[in-house]
Amino acid sequence: QVQLVESGGGLVQAGGSLRLSCAEASGRTFNTYTMGWFRQAPGKEREFVAAITWRGGTWYGDSVKGRFTISRDNAKNTVYLQMNSLNIEDTAVYSCAGQIPGRVGYDYWGQGTQVTVSS
């Protein structure tokens, strides 16, 4: 089974930056998968943040456009989320997910990493 592990979360001041990583921990490649980042804040539903295809095409949620950048290094089996200009509304648990080619939804999920933005 593909095992996704997020890292890089923490506490940051508003206006600051963080870089999240999502690594495949079992040694299996996801270089053909579309990879996505999602977040969920307390009392709110899960929200789409960003996605990237194996070719490098990207999509972003409206709330993070212009501030966040998703990227991937297939040789390292790692996906990144660079988060700039953070505000308190960005506080959430951030999870990465992988989509097998040809599937409708996401097939693999990490446990998430906490991002807390303070004022």
N, C-alpha and C positions, 0 to 999 in steps of 0.2 A: 504494500500500500504506500502511496505517496504520503510523506509526512512533512507538513509545512510548519515552520517555526518562525515567529516574528520576534524582532528585537529592535531596540533603539528608542523605545518610549521613555517617558520621564516627565519631569516638571520643568516648565519653561515659562518665562515672562511673556506677556502679550507683546507682539511685534517681533518675537524671536523666531528661531528656526530649529527644526529637528529633521533628522533623516532616519526613516524606518527601513528595516531590511526584512525580507522574507526568504528564508533558505529552505531547501529540500534536505531533510536530515537523514533520510534512509539510503542515500546514494542513487536514487532513481532520478532520471532527468525529466524536467517538465518543459524542455525547450520547444516543444510543439504545442504547448497549452496556451490559451488565452489566460492571463493572470489578472486578477482584480484586487482592489483594496476597498473595504467597506468599514464603516464605523457605526457604533451605537453608543449614544449617550444615555445616562440614567433617565428613565421615564419616556424615552423616545424610541421609535422604530429604527431598525437598521437602515442605514443610508449608503447608497452607492457613492464612492469617492472617485475612483479611477480604474481604468483597465488598459491592458496592452496586449496586442497579439504577438505571435511568434515572429512576425515580420516587422514589428515595431510600431504599428498603428496604435494610436492612443485615443481615449475618450475620458472626459472628466465630468463630474457632477457640477451643476451650476454654482454651488456654494463654494467651490474650491478653484474654479477656473482662474488662471492668471497667478495663482499663489502656490499650487502644488504641481509637482512634476513626477510622473511615473516613468521608470526605466527598468531595463533588465539586462543581465549579463548571463546569457545562456551557458557559456563555458563554466561559469561558477554556480549555475543553478540557483540564482539569486535575483529577486525583484526588489526594487527600491521605491520609496516614496519620499521625495524631498518636499518638505513642508516649510514654506516661508510666510512671513507676515501673519503669524498665528494670532488668533483672538480667542476669547473665552468660549465662544460657540464651537470651537474646534475640539474642546475637551470631550473625549470619548475613548472607548476601547476600539482599537484599530485591528482589523483582521485581514489576512490575505486569503485568497481562494484561487483554485485552479479549475479550468474548464477543459475537459477532454474534447479534442476536435470532433465536431459533429453532434455534440450534446447540447441540450437546450439550457440547462442550468449549470451551476458550479458543482463540481464533484468532490473537491477536497478543500478543507478549511483548516486554518491554524487556530490556535486557542486565543490569540489576540495579545496586544500589548497596550498598556494604559498610557494615554497622553493627557496630561493635565496642564492647562494654560491658566496662569494666574494674572490678575490685574495689577 
